[in-house]
């Protein structure tokens, strides 16, 4: 088994935690490498059998996007403010890693989205894609089509398209629903709409088309990937790839996410 351990040195205790995880991996006879991520992100693909991430949600998302094989299982240990995708706290890290190495874990397969602009696949989406004006403070005008449902001349700051696991992110801040990640749905949430529009939930089998009328536009995916364009057709569909998370805790990811988002 080959494991890569990604950590953020600027997260208090993460560097020490990474060394301790490395020692545990060595005890079990695993081949491993430590990868220190800085504010510039991860610049090379991560190819491994399992990925262990010590950091906040940004570090976890960046590590997932950097995987050479998108469905490589990821064990996330929270060293940030959020940790919505994490399985364990720093105090639980040794238990969680030991459970992984002993085979006492399950895998959660979470739906992703694909974002295509004018026929070009820009990226898949773990949490959310935010489509807005590339000029700060400006609105955009667009049409929204979901098969035979056609909503025209919508004016808003933008749209957020979320996966179920990403529903606890920007979507919730905009008044969208909290969604169980075991469901396969696409959540479409308007940002400060001038036109009357509410958050909508569609089957993952649907093809959502956002036709940019007046921009310029910018797509930001998982807070990491930025793509600017004048206008065009944005297509949102279910991805063929899943996010695969290692779960060793008795607390379900759904329970952890929703309680954390509600502060209870």
N, C-alpha and C positions, 0 to 999 in steps of 0.2 A: 504493500500500500504506500502510495506517495501522496503526501499532504503538503499543501502550501498554507502557511499561517500569515494572514495580512493584519497589520495593526497600524494605528495612528500614534506616532510618538508624542504628539501634542495632547493626546487624551490621557489624563492623569492615571497612572498605573498600567496603561496598556502595554508599554514596553516591558515592564516587569512581568506582566501576565503572559506576554508572548514567549518570553524566555522560559517561564514555568511550563507552558504548554509544550514547548520544544523538548524540555527535559522529560516530560511524560511520554511524548511520542518516541523519544530515544529509548526509554525504559521498555516500551512495547516492541521495539525493533523496527519502527517505521522510518522510512526515508522521508525527510521533510526539508523545507526551506522556509526561512522567515523573510517576509517582504514588508518593508517599512513604507507606508504610503504618506506622502506629504500633500500640501494644498494643491499641487499640480495634478493630483490623481494618479492613476495607474497607466503607464505608457507602454506596457507590453502585455501580450496575452498570457493568461494564467492557465497552464495545462497541468492537471493533477487528477487524482482519484477522488479526493475530498478537499474542500476548502474550509478553513476555519478563519473567521473574521472577528477581530477584537476592535470594536469601534462603535460609532453611532450609525444612524440610518444612512447618512451620506456615504460613509465608508463601506457599509454593507452593499448598497446599491452600486457603487462604483466597482466593487469587487465582482459582483454578479455580472455586470456588463462587460467586464474584462475577461470572463471565462472563455477559454478556447472552445470548450464543449459546453453549450448553454445549459444543459441539464445536469451538470456536475453537482452533486449534493453539497449544500452549504450549511455549516454549523456556525451560527452567529451568536456572539457573546457581547452584550450591550455595555459599551463604555461611553454612551452619549446621553443626551437629554431624552430622546425618543425610545429607540430600541424596539420599534413595533414589529420588526421582523426577527428579533432575537429570540433565542431559546433559553438563555440563561443570563444571570447577572455575573459580575466579576467574582463574587463569593461562591457562585455555583459552577465556575468554569471547570475546575478539576473533576467534579462529578460528571458534568456533561461530556467532557472529552473522554473520560474513562468509559462512560456508557457507549459512546461511539465506537471506541476501540474494542470493547467487549461484545459489540453487536446488539446492545440493548437500546435500540432506537427504532423509530419509524420514519418514513419519508412523507412529507406533505408536498403534493404536486399542485402548484398554484397557476392559474391561468394568466397568460400574458396577452398583450395586444400588439398588433403590428400597425405602424403608422407609415402610410405611403402617400407621397406628394407627387402629383402628376406622373404616376406610374413608377416612381422611384421609391424603393423601400428605404426609409430614413433610419429606422431603428425599431426594435421591439420595445415593449414597455412593461416594466415590473409593477410600478405604482400608477403613474399618471402621465398624460401628455397635456401640456397647456399651450393652446393656440391663442395668440394675442397679436396686437400691433407691435411691430419692431420698434416703434417710437413710443417712448414712455409717456403715458397720460393720454394717448390717442385711442379712439374706439376703432372697431373694425365692423364691416358689413359683410354678411354672408348668408347663403342659403343652406339649409340643413335637410338632407333627404335620408329616410330610412325606408327603403323599398318604395311603397306607394304613398307613404307619409311625406309630404313636401311642405316645409316651412320656409317661407321666402322673406328676404329683406330684413333679416334680424340684425339689430344694431346692439353691440355690447362691448365690454372691454375684452371679451374673449370667451373661450370654451375650455372646460377641463374634461378630458375623457379618462376615466379611471377603471382599473381592474377592481374586483372585489377586495383583494388584500390592500389595495391602495385607497379604498374608500375612506379610511380613517385619516387620510392626509388632507390635501387642499380641498377635496370634495366636501368633507365635513365642515370645514371652516366656511364654505360657501352655502351651507344649509342643506347639503345633500345627505343621503341616507348612509347609515352604518350597515355594512353588508358582510355576511358570513362568507369567508374566503372559499368555502367548499362549493358555493354556487358558481355558475359560469354565466356572468352577466357583464354588460358594458354600461357604465354609468356616464351620462352626458349632462354636465352641470354648467350652466351659463355663469359668467362672471360679470356682475353689475350690468344686467341687461337693461337697455332703454325700452326695447320691444318686450312685451309681456311674454315671458318664458320661464319655465320652472325646471328643476332637475328631472331627468327622465332616465328610466332604467329599461334596457333592451336585452333580449336574448343574445347570447354570444354567437348565435347562428346568423344574426343580422349583419348587414354591411352598412355602416354609417358613412355618409358622404357629406363633408362640409365644403361648400364651394365658395371660395374667397371672392368677394365682389370688390371690396374697397379696403385696402391695407395701407402700407405694406405689412406683411405678416411675419410672425416668428413662432416656431414650434420649439418648446423646451420639454425635453423628455427626462423624467425622473430627476429633474434639477441638474442634469449633467450634460446632455447633448442639446446643442442649440443649432437650429437651421432656419435661415431667413430666406424669404421669397416674396415677390411682389404680389402675386395672386395665383390662384390655381385650385386644384381639387385635392382635398385631404381625405383619404379613405382610412377608416378605422375598422379593423377586423380582428377576430381572435387569431393569435399567433399559433403556429404549429409547435412552438417550443413552450415548455412550462418552466417556472421557477421551482427548484426542488430544494426544500429546506429539511435539514436533519432536526428531528424533534425527540428530545430525551425527557422533557418535563411532563409531568402528569397534567399540567395546566395546558389546555388547548390554545392554539394560536388565536382563535376567535375570541376566547375569553380574555386572553392577555391584551389583545389589541383594543377591544371595546372598553375594558376597565381602565386601561391606560388613557384612552382618549377622553373618557368621561371623568377621569381623575378620582376613581373609586377603588 
